[in-house]
């Protein structure tokens, strides 16, 4: 697919060049762990705030949500990046 996109000259989002496998909201609950960590790297300190907000909302609505572990991982990554 990427070879055809490059050959056609169609512009694509820069986030793919940075390692994202799928493009959606930075901290989509459907994202893979790798994409969540990549989003955290790309947005640095802003990542912590957004993930913290998402976690608070998710935990207030559905405390045992199956994506909590992935978001927690992204939060930890974002916190490390913000502190670096």
Buried (B, 14 or more C-beta within 10 A) or exposed (E): EEEEEEEEEEEEEEBEEEEBEEBEEBBBBEBEBBBBBBBBBBBEEBBBEBBBEBBEEBEEEEEEBEBBEBBEBBBBBBBEBBEE
